[in-house]
C-alpha cells in the first residue's frame, strides 16, 4: 500500500493530496446523477460521466500522473451505474457497467468539491482594496527568511494576493539574487528586456536616445503598469534595489482596484469609457514590434480584478470611433490624476537590499523624478500570476494561516 493510500484510508484519489475522512450519510441514484449528502446537510450532485472520468481504473484517471485518460468522444450511453452504495467508512462505491467493476470514491475528496475547495479561488486570501489611509505603507517581510522558511514564503504570497504588494527587506545587494528568490516561487517570465533585467537610472542619461526605456533615465515615471503591449501582461513584478544614491526617485504604489471602485462609485461615465474604449499599445524598438489593443481597464480576463493597461509611454493610438476620442481622453486624464492623488498613492524610498513586489496587473507603480546627482540600480523579474497563485495554494494547504478555503457551499459536479 502506498503512502497516499495509507493517508486516504486505502482509497486512491484523483490527485496527489491527502484528505481527512468525511463519511457520507446517504447516496441516491436518479437518472444520470448520483446525489450525495453528509450528516451536516451538505450535498453534492454528480453526473455519471464526471464520475466515470474521475474513476481510477476503467480508463478514467491514470494512477501515475493523476490526469484524465478518457476522451469525451469515447463517452457512451453504455457506461451506466448498476449500483450505488456506501462503504463501511462512508466512501462512495459504484458498480459500473458493462465492465461489472466497482470503483470507490473517497468521501473527503468528494466533500472538498462540495465545499468549493476545488475552485480557482480556494486556498487563497480574498483581495482587499486599499488606499493610503487603509494601508499607509506596504507590508514588509524578511527576504532571507523567504529563502529558508515555507511559512514565511506563504505569508509573502498571501500579502501579494491580498494587497497586491509586499516589500522584502534585508536582501543582499548582489546582482542575480532575484533568481534565488524566484526559484522558491516559480518560473520567471521572459520578455524583450530579458529574464533578469536592469533599471540603471542616472540623470546624465535623461533624454539619451540610446536608452531602451524611460525607466533607464532620471525622468519621472507616473503611476503605470508594465507591458500593456502584450496580450497578457506579466502578473507580478519583483524589483530589487541594489543601490540608491539618487536625490529623489522615490517609489510610488497605487491600488488599481481602489481606483476602479472610486470610478464605479463617483465617475461611472469615466469607468464605462475606460473599460470599453480601446487603445493600441505599441513597443517601439529596433527589431521588436509588440502591440495590443484593449481598454485601459481590461475586464476580459477570468480573474476577479481587472487588468490595468496604463503605461502612457507605450499607449500610442486611440482604437475607437472618432466621436468617442475626446471623452475618452477626459476620462483618461481624470484616471491618471486619481492614480497620483495622495489619497490613493503610497510614496516611499527603496533602500539597498529592499525588494518591491507587486501585482503588475492590479497595482500601478511609479517613480519620482531625479533632482541632483547619484545613481539608482535595480534589477527586476516578472513572474506570472498563475505561478504565484499555484505556490500560494500549495503553501496554504500545508503552512498557511486562516485563509478562506471554501469558495462555495454545495454544488454540482459534472
N, C-alpha and C positions, 0 to 999 in steps of 0.2 A: 504493500500500500504506500502511495506517495505521501510526502509531507502535506501537499494540498488536500489530498483525500482525508488525512488524519484531522486537519483543521476543520474541514467541512463535513465531519462525521461520516466519512466514507463515500460521500456523494460528489461526483465531479460537477463543476460549474463551468459555464461557457466563457470564463475569463480567468485571470490569474490572482484574483482577490480572495480573501478569506471572509466568510460570512458567519455571523452568530446565528445560532438556531432560532428560527421563528416558525414554530409549528402552526400549520394551517388548522382551522377549526372545521371547515366544510368545503366540499367541492361539488359543483353541479355542472352537468353537461347538457347544453341545449343547442342544437344545430351545429353551426361552425365554431361556437365559442365554449370555452371552459370558464366557469365563473368560480372564483376563489374568494374565500373570506377568512379572516382571522378573528380571534376571540374579542379583540377590541373594536370590531366593526369595520376595520379596513377591508377594502375589496379590490380585486383586480380581475379584469376580463381579458382573456387571452384567445386570440384566433388560432385555429388549429394549424394553419400554415406557419404562423410565427412560432408556435411550439415545436413544429417539425423542424424548422430552420435552426432552432436552438437545442435540438436533441444531440447529445454526444453519442456518436454512433448513428446508424441509419443514414449516413451521408449528410448529417446536419452540421455539427461543429467538429472540427479537426482537433483531436486531443493534444496534438503537439503545438500547434500555432494558436489555438482557441479562435480561429477565424472560420467563417461560414463556408461551407463547401457546396451548398445546394443552389444550383442555378434556378432562378424563378421560372424559367421556361420548362423546368422538369417537375414543377409542382402539378400534381394531378388530382382529380376527384377521387381516385382510388386510395389516396392517403387519408385514411379515416381513423378515428379513435374508437376502438371497440369497447374500452372500459376506462374509467377514470376513478382512481381511489387515492386514499391517503395511507402512507406507511405508518408504522408504529411511532416513528419520530416526527410525524406531521409533515413529511415531504409529499409532493405530488407524484403519483405513479400513473403512467398512461400506457395502455396496451395498444400498439399501433398495428394496423392492417395495411397492406396484405402480408407483412412480414411476421405477424403474430409475435412481436418482440416488445418487451417492456422497457421504458425509459423513466428514470427518476429525476425530478427537478427539485433542487434544494429550496426549502421553504424560505430561508434567509435571503437567497438570491432573488426569489420572486418578490419578497417583501421590499427589497431595496428598489425594485421597479415600481411597486405600488406607492412607495413613499417619494417617488420622484428623484431618487438618488442616481439615476442613470442619465439624467438630462444634462445638457452642457453647463447649466448654471449651478449644478450641485457641487458640493465640497469647495465652494468659493464664497468669499465675503461679498456682500452687495456693495456696489459703488455708492459712495457718499459724496454728494455735491458740496463744494466748499467755496467760500470767498475768503478775503483777507481777515475777516473777523472770526469766522468759524475755524480757520486753520491759519493762524498768524505766521507759522513757519513750517517748512516741510518736516515730516517725521525723520529722525536721524537714527541710524543704526551703525554697527561696527563692521567695517569691511573685513578685517581679519577673521572675525567670528563667522562671517558668512562663508568663508572658505572651510571652516572646521566643523561647524555645527548645523545639522539639518533643521533644528528648532529655530536657530537664528535666521537661516535662509528662508524658512517658512514664513516668519514674521515679515521679512522684506517682501516676499512675493505677495503676501496679503495686503501690505501697505500699498504696493503698486496697483493692485486691483481695486482696493477700497478707495484710495485717494488719487491714484494715477501718478503718484510722486513719492520719492524717498531719497534722502541724501545719505550716502555711506561715508563714514569718517575713518581717518587713520589708515587709509590705503598707502602703501609705499609709493613714493614718487618715481616709479620706474616705468619706462615705456613697455607696453605689452602686458601690463598687469590685468587689463580687461579681458585678455584671453583666458587667464586663470579663473576669473570670476564667471565668464560665460560658460566655461567648461562645467561649472556647477549647475547651470541652468538649462542650456540647450544650444543648438547650432546658431551661429552668427549669420545674419543675413548680409550677403554681399551686395555691392552697388558699384556704380561707376567711380565712386570715391575710394573703393577698396573695402575689404572686410574689416580692417582696423584702419581708421583714418585720423588724420591730424587736423586740428584747428590751431594754427600758429598765427596769432594776430599781433601785428606790430604796426604802430601808427605810421611808420615810414612806408608801409605798403598801401596806404589808403589811396584809392584811385588808380592803382597799378593795374594795367590791362592784362598783365600776365597772371594774376591770381585767378584761380578757378572757381571761386565762390566769394560772396560778400563776407562770409564768416572769416575768411583769411585777410581781413583788413581791420582797421580800427573804427570802422563806421558803426553807428548804432544799428542794431537789429531789433525791429519791433516784434511784438508777440507773433509767433508763427508756428507752423508745423512743417516738418521736413518732407521732402519728396512727394508733394501732391501731384507731381507729373506721372506717378505710377498708378496702374490700375488699382493695386492695393498698396498703399503707403506702408512703410515699416511700422510695426506695432509699438515697440518700446525702444527708447534710446538711453544709452549709458555714456555719460561724459565724464572723463577722469581728468581732473586738474593736476597737471604736473608742475606747472609754475605759473604764478600770477603776481607779477610785479608792476602791473599797469596802474596808472591813476585813473580810476573809473572802471568801466567794463563790468559793472555789477550784473548778476544774472537776474532774470525775471521769470516768473511762472504764473500762468492764469488758467484756471479750470474752465475748459470749454463747455463742460456740462452745466456750469453755473451761468455762462453766457447764453446758452440755449434756453435755459429755464427763464432767464431775465427777458429774453426776446419774446418767448411764447406768452409771458405774462403781461409785459408792458409795451411790446412793439410787435404785435402779431403780424402786421403787414410786412415788416422787415424780415421776420422769420420766414414768411411764405416766399419772399423773393430770394432770400439766401439759401433756402432749401430746395428750390425748384429751378431757378435760372442758372444756366451752366456757363462756365468759363473754361477756356483752354489754358492749361498749364504746360509750360514748354521749357525744357532744359536746353539752353544754347551752349554748345561747346564743340571743340574740334573732335570730330569722329563720333559724336553722340547726338541723338535726336529723340529724347524721351518726351512724350506728350500725352495728355489725357484730358478729356472734357467731363466736367462734373460740377455740381453746385459747391459753394463754399461749405455748407452744412450738408454732408452727403449721408442720407438716411438709407442708402441702398443695401447696406450690409445687414447681416443677421444679428449683430451684436446689439445689446440694449442701448448703448450710447452711439450716437452718430459719429462718423469720421469727419474731422475738420480738415478742410483743404484751404489753408490760409497762409500762403507764403507769397507775398507780393512781388519779390524779385523774379519769380518764375510764373506769375499769373500774367498771361500775355494778351489774350483776346477774349472779348465777350462772345459767347456762343448762344445767342438768344435773339428773339425778334427785336428789331431796331427800336420799336416803341417801348421796350422794357429796359433799355440800357441806362437811361437817366435815373430811373427809380432804383435800379439795381446798384448803381454807384452810390446813391444816397444811403441805401441800406448797408452797403459795404463800408462806407465811411463811419456810420454810427457803430457798426460792429467792431471795427478796429479801435475806435475811441473807447468803447467799453472794455476791450481787452487790455488797454493801457491805463484804465481807471484804477486809482489806488484802492477802491472798494473791492476789486477783484484780483489785483496783481500783487504778488509777493516779490519783494526786491531784497536780495542778499548777495553777499560776496562769497565766491568759491575760493577756498584756500588750497594750497598744495596738499594733496592727499585726499581731497573730497571727490566723491563720485556722485554726480547728479543723475538720478534715474527717473524716467518719467514715461508715461503713455503718450507716444508721439501723435496718436490719432485723437486723443482727448485733450491733453494739456498743451497749451501754447507756451513756448519758451522764447526768451529773447535776451538781449544784452544791451546795456547802456553803452554809449559811445566812449571812446578813449579821449582823455584830455591830459596831455603831458607826455611823458616818456615811459618806457617799460614794456616788457614782453608778457605774453599770456599764451601758454601752450597747453592745449587739451588734446586728449585722444578720445575717440568715440567708436562705439559699435552699435549696430541695430540688432535686436532680437525680436522675431515676430511674436505677435500676441499669442498665437497658438502654443508656442513653447512656454511662455510664462504661465498660461492657464493650465497646461498639462503638468508642469512642475508643481504648481500650487496645489492642484487636486491630489497628486501623489503624496506630497508632503502633508497636506491637511488630513489625509486618511490615517497617517501614522504619527504625526507630530503636531498637528495644528491645534490652536486654541479653539474656542467656541465660535465656529463659523456656521452659517446656515447650510446644513447638509441636505435639507429637504426642499425641493423646488415646488412640488405639487403633492397633494394628498389624493391617493386613489387614481384610477385611470384605466385606460385600455391599452393592451399590448398587442400590436399587430393590426 
